Amino acid sequence: MEHKTLRGNGIDIHVAIQGPSDGPVVLLLHGFPTLWYSWRHQIPGLAALGYRAVAPDLRGYGDSDAPPEVSSYTCFHMVGDLIAVISALTEDKVFVVGHDWGALLAWFLCLFRPDKVKALVNLSVPFSFGPKDPTVKPLDGMRKFYGDDFYMCRFQEVGEIEAEISEVGIERVVRRVLTYRSPRPFILPKDKSFWGPKDETILLPSWLTEKDVAYYVSKFQEKGFTGGVNYYRNFDRNNELLGPWVGCKIQVPTKFAIGDQDLVYHFPGAKEYIHGPKFKEDVPLLEEPVVMEGVAHFINQEKPQEILQLIVDFISKF
């Protein structure tokens, strides 16, 4: 595996790359609060099959640049970064695989630049998070359903949430978030009770090792969480910017998978969207969605071989 820094869209972007230089590129996009490292199992698996697996640290994460301004984290900045990475690697279309925020960015990439994408595998976040009426503020709906302590609402508190993370400690935050596997809403009360007593041991699941935690902790200690949190601070702004694409369809062959214990699967209307006619209407080339039993949000880390097989079975058709 190689680690490179690509200059594009005004920032330095770190990428992990493995596989033959002439192999079809598979672009792997992580979510919050992870890094390229969340694809550590799929990268060598794809490379062994002749694909060129490429996993960037997204803007604000890991060894990529983290501009300080909240306004530097809109959907256009993110997709601009992805186009820069793709253009630096190949003139051909690429396969794209996204999880969490990476999935949302993959939807936007397919919406804005379908000419760059051969096929898409998205995990955990359906296209129901795509463009809506620009006058609607998505965060208002979240507050209505979940209250002000819902994590996406708490993340709007510039400075305050960072101070809370600093007080709790990076390692405890990483452990608590990555081991969260409840389908219930992710609520962060201001009394900090979510993080638990500092002397309480947070046990790791079998799919997450102490070495994995140490890597995540080391990178978030260097960079902090502000970059990743700034994505959420652009939710309403993105919806305004996406006005021209309201009603547009994703015209890329797509596979979608989610765990039945994933909190996103239990968002209001999510199951109805995934299993009803609307998802297929919005994404005409969508194959039947896959729901993995007993699997929570960090699906590509929790079920690494199953997700690798799902990716390969789908992209090998093209």
Secondary structure, DSSP 8 states (H G I E B T S, - for coil): -EEEEEEETTEEEEEEEES-TTS-EEEEE--TT--GGGGTTHHHHHHHTT-EEEEE--TTSTTS---S-GGG-SHHHHHHHHHHHHHHH-SS-EEEEEETHHHHHHHHHHHH-GGGEEEEEEES--GGGS---TT--HHHHHHHHH-TTBHHHHTTSTTHHHHHHHHH-HHHHHHHHHT---SS--B--TT-GGG--TTS-----TT--HHHHHHHHHHHHHH-SHHHHHHHTTHHHHHHHTGGGTT----S-EEEEEETT-GGGGSTTHHHHHHSHHHHHHSTTB---EEETT--S-HHHHSHHHHHHHHHHHHTT-
